[in-house]
Amino acid sequence: MRVVIQRVLEASVSISGTVTAAIGPGLLVLLGIGYEDGAEDIDWLVKKVAALRIFDDADGVMNVDVRDAGGDVLVVSQFTLLASTKKGNRPAYIRAARPEVAIPLYERFCAALSEALGKPVPTGTFGADMQVSLVNDGPVTICIDTKNKE
């Protein structure tokens, strides 16, 4: 699994001009699921996202996680995070999981993250043509790949 995490002041997902999910301050998590990903990737990544200390403490130091900051998390599926650009100029998505594998993993990730945070996690709609809007705070953007834990 590969994620791009952005600390945001606000973020939303729209489909066909209608906002389907929105949050205030918190994290926007763009989630790409690979064909080799499984339950162990979900467990590791959920713990990492929930505990990532990228919010300012009272001294202005990034030392607070999203739970302690009182923030929300919006998760959006994005298979293009698994793009390979090694050959040519057209990305290949051969590492991305097919929908029949990716959808259950996406749903499990969102449910596990919701449990870890103790509150609902709004999401985009898997496979839909979505428009994602955000105001990046900082800017703070972190990339994590479960296949590169070191």
C-alpha positions as CSV (number, residue, x, y, z in Angstrom):
1,M,0.0,0.0,0.0
2,R,1.1,3.4,-0.8
3,V,-0.3,6.6,0.7
4,V,0.1,10.3,0.3
5,I,-0.9,12.1,3.5
6,Q,-1.6,15.8,3.6
7,R,-2.2,17.8,6.7
8,V,-5.2,20.0,5.7
9,L,-7.3,22.8,7.0
10,E,-10.2,21.3,5.0
11,A,-10.7,18.7,2.3
12,S,-13.6,17.4,0.3
13,V,-14.6,15.0,-2.4
14,S,-17.1,15.8,-5.1
15,I,-18.7,13.5,-7.6
16,S,-20.7,15.0,-10.5
17,G,-20.6,18.4,-8.8
18,T,-22.0,17.1,-5.5
19,V,-19.9,17.1,-2.3
20,T,-20.0,13.5,-1.0
21,A,-17.5,13.8,1.9
22,A,-15.8,16.6,3.6
23,I,-13.7,17.3,6.7
24,G,-12.3,20.3,8.5
25,P,-8.8,20.3,10.0
26,G,-7.1,16.9,9.8
27,L,-5.6,14.6,7.2
28,L,-6.4,13.8,3.6
29,V,-5.1,10.2,2.9
30,L,-4.8,9.2,-0.7
31,L,-4.6,5.4,-0.7
32,G,-3.1,3.2,-3.5
33,I,-3.5,-0.6,-3.1
34,G,-1.1,-3.0,-4.8
35,Y,-1.8,-6.5,-5.9
36,E,0.6,-7.9,-3.3
37,D,-1.0,-6.0,-0.4
38,G,-2.9,-7.7,2.4
39,A,-4.0,-7.5,6.1
40,E,-0.5,-7.0,7.4
41,D,-0.2,-3.9,5.3
42,I,-3.5,-2.5,6.6
43,D,-2.5,-3.1,10.2
44,W,0.9,-1.4,9.9
45,L,-0.4,1.5,7.9
46,V,-3.4,2.2,10.1
47,K,-1.1,2.4,13.1
48,K,1.3,4.7,11.3
49,V,-1.4,7.1,10.0
50,A,-3.2,7.3,13.4
51,A,0.0,8.0,15.3
52,L,1.9,10.2,12.8
53,R,2.9,13.3,14.8
54,I,2.6,16.1,12.2
55,F,0.4,18.6,14.1
56,D,1.9,21.4,16.2
57,D,2.1,21.2,20.0
58,A,1.9,24.2,22.2
59,D,5.5,25.1,21.3
60,G,4.8,25.0,17.5
61,V,6.7,21.7,17.1
62,M,5.2,18.9,15.0
63,N,4.7,16.5,17.9
64,V,0.9,15.8,18.0
65,D,-1.0,13.1,16.1
66,V,-4.4,13.6,14.5
67,R,-6.3,12.1,17.4
68,D,-4.8,14.4,20.0
69,A,-5.2,17.3,17.6
70,G,-8.9,16.6,17.4
71,G,-8.7,16.3,13.6
72,D,-10.6,14.2,11.1
73,V,-9.3,12.0,8.3
74,L,-10.7,11.7,4.8
75,V,-9.6,8.6,2.8
76,V,-9.7,8.6,-1.0
77,S,-8.7,5.6,-3.2
78,Q,-6.1,6.4,-5.8
79,F,-4.7,3.6,-7.9
80,T,-2.4,6.0,-9.8
81,L,-0.1,6.1,-6.7
82,L,1.1,2.7,-7.9
83,A,2.1,4.0,-11.3
84,S,5.3,2.9,-12.9
85,T,7.1,5.5,-15.0
86,K,10.3,3.7,-15.8
87,K,9.6,3.1,-19.5
88,G,8.2,5.7,-21.8
89,N,5.9,8.5,-20.9
90,R,2.7,6.6,-20.3
91,P,2.4,5.3,-16.8
92,A,1.8,1.6,-16.3
93,Y,-0.4,0.5,-13.5
94,I,0.5,-3.2,-13.3
95,R,1.3,-3.0,-9.6
96,A,-2.2,-1.8,-8.7
97,A,-4.7,-4.3,-7.4
98,R,-7.7,-5.2,-9.5
99,P,-11.0,-3.9,-8.0
100,E,-12.1,-7.3,-6.8
101,V,-9.0,-7.3,-4.6
102,A,-8.6,-3.6,-3.9
103,I,-12.2,-2.8,-2.8
104,P,-12.3,-5.2,0.2
105,L,-8.8,-4.0,1.3
106,Y,-9.9,-0.4,0.9
107,E,-13.0,-1.0,3.0
108,R,-11.0,-2.9,5.6
109,F,-8.4,-0.1,5.8
110,C,-11.1,2.6,6.3
111,A,-12.9,0.5,8.9
112,A,-9.7,-0.2,10.8
113,L,-8.7,3.5,10.7
114,S,-12.1,4.5,12.0
115,E,-11.7,2.1,14.9
116,A,-8.2,3.4,15.6
117,L,-9.4,7.0,15.6
118,G,-12.6,6.2,17.5
119,K,-14.8,8.0,15.0
120,P,-16.1,7.7,11.4
121,V,-13.7,8.2,8.5
122,P,-15.4,9.8,5.5
123,T,-14.3,8.4,2.2
124,G,-14.4,8.9,-1.5
125,T,-16.2,6.4,-3.7
126,F,-13.9,3.7,-5.0
127,G,-13.6,3.8,-8.8
128,A,-15.6,7.0,-9.2
129,D,-14.4,10.0,-11.1
130,M,-13.8,12.3,-8.1
131,Q,-12.8,15.8,-7.7
132,V,-10.7,16.3,-4.5
133,S,-10.3,19.7,-3.0
134,L,-8.0,20.6,-0.2
135,V,-6.3,23.4,1.6
136,N,-2.9,21.9,2.6
137,D,-1.7,23.2,6.0
138,G,2.0,23.9,6.2
139,P,2.3,22.6,3.5
140,V,2.8,19.2,5.1
141,T,2.8,16.2,2.8
142,I,4.1,12.7,3.7
143,C,4.5,9.6,1.5
144,I,4.5,6.2,3.0
145,D,4.9,2.8,1.3
146,T,4.3,-0.4,3.3
147,K,6.8,-2.2,1.1
148,N,9.5,0.2,2.2
149,K,9.3,0.3,6.0
150,E,12.9,0.9,6.6
